[in-house]
Amino acid sequence: VHKEPSRDKRTVQNLINELSSAQPPFCYFIHFQGTHYKYHPLKKYYDEFGSKNLLDLVRIRRVQNSLYDSKINRYIGTYQPRNALSEIKNLYRGCIRQVDSLIGDILISLQNNELQDDTVVLIFGDHGESFGTDGIFGHNFSLDDALVRVPLVVYDPTNSIERGRREDLVQTNDIFPTVLDMCDIDFPQTMSKNFVQEDNREFAYIHYDAADSMYSSLESELRESE
């Protein structure tokens, strides 16, 4: 769908350039924007999930653009793109697959520079996306599981963490003490839990508060729609 290099691709290329001459210890934080609305994956990644041709995808992109631009309507559940929803989801899946590929490029660069045995890698999401649950589209004004149950993948060459899939609860802020412990760095005691050394959480705390500018924008749109 997209033909131009994405911001994410440029960011990853900058990191790969840095890794070619990186001297440990180092720490990089990479933020991927490619899975955020609006969903514009390269067509080869969309094609792994959907089968629409370019002409149909242009129409579907117009629908998702209308959905995105009609914030107040999608938040109060009056805009329902039912006919295009399955393909909007496929565009989202294509975006995730595209980011997967870019993460793969980073891991290959670590191998090429013989850094993989000394580098802890964590891949995590800060939120998911909602596609109509409770009338919500996007990732605001909801604490649905689709938004708060996000991936956390850890590559641990220190062997501090037992390999395998785990089901215990982890909060994003728990990454802070865990990474420092894996790197033998002292850290202050906070409400965060080191999920290597400490007991599992019994529950996770979730808080949501939209920016004041978002409330103001929605109030303005609501007044205009009355």
C-alpha positions, -999 to +999 in steps of 0.1 A: +000+000+000+028+024+009+057+029-015+078+054+004+103+043+031+086+045+065+099+065+095+104+032+112+126+019+084+148+050+086+150+047+124+161+011+122+187+020+095+201+047+118+203+021+146+221-004+123+246+022+114+252+029+151+256-008+159+284-011+133+307+009+156+289+005+190+312+000+220+296-017+251+280-008+274+252+008+253+214+012+255+191+020+227+153+026+229+135+022+196+099+033+192+079+020+162+051+041+150+041+018+121+014-001+140-004+031+149-035+045+131-036+051+102-025+017+090-004+019+059+017-012+055+036-021+024+013-042+002+036-073+005+029-074+042-008-067+038-010-096+012+000-121+040-034-115+055-057-100+029-064-105-008-078-071-020-063-055-050-049-020-050-081-004-062-101-019-034-074-010-008-077+027-019-114+025-010-107+008+023-081+034+032-106+061+025-130+044+050-103+041+077-093+077+071-129+088+076-130+067+107-099+083+121-109+118+112-144+114+128-131+111+163-162+120+182-184+097+162-161+067+166-157+073+203-195+074+209-201+045+187-221+062+159-196+054+131-194+017+123-174+007+092-188-028+091-182-034+054-145-026+056-137-036+092-122-070+083-098-054+058-089-026+082-079-053+106-058-069+078-041-036+073-033-035+110-020-071+108+002-061+079+016-032+099+025-056+127+042-079+102+061-050+088+074-040+122+083-077+128+105-076+098+123-044+110+129-060+144+144-090+125+168-065+107+180-053+141+186-088+154+205-097+122+226-066+127+234-077+163+246-110+149+266-095+121+284-073+147+289-102+171+269-084+198+240-109+202+257-128+231+261-097+252+229-077+244+196-080+262+167-073+239+132-065+250+103-061+227+071-048+242+039-029+233+025+001+252-010-006+240-031-026+216-060-015+193-097-018+196-119-025+166-154-017+177-155-033+212-179-012+232-181+011+202-144+020+206-120+023+177-083+030+183-067+031+217-083+058+237-111+059+263-110+022+271-092-003+292-104-033+273-081-064+272-074-058+236-057-025+246-039-035+279-028-071+272+003-064+251+033-085+240+065-087+261+093-107+245+127-110+262+159-122+246+182-130+276+218-140+269+225-139+306+201-169+312+185-151+341+150-159+328+139-195+321+131-200+285+095-205+274+062-188+274+049-174+307+014-164+318+022-144+349+012-108+352+038-081+344+035-044+342+055-023+317+072-005+346+085-039+358+110-038+329+131-012+346+144-032+376+144-064+356+168-051+330+191-035+355+193-067+375+201-087+344+230-062+337+242-064+374+233-028+380+220-017+414+185-001+413+164+018+438+134+000+454+101+012+439+066-002+433+080-020+402+088-057+404+119-074+391+101-103+374+133-124+375+138-124+412+105-114+429+072-132+433+046-129+406+021-101+407-014-110+420-029-082+399-018-055+375-026-018+380-039+000+349-046+037+347-058+058+318-062+095+315-065+113+281-046+145+275-065+177+282-061+186+245-080+155+235-110+163+258-110+199+244-110+186+209-138+162+214-159+187+233-154+211+203-164+184+178-195+175+199-207+211+200-203+213+162-223+181+157-252+193+178 
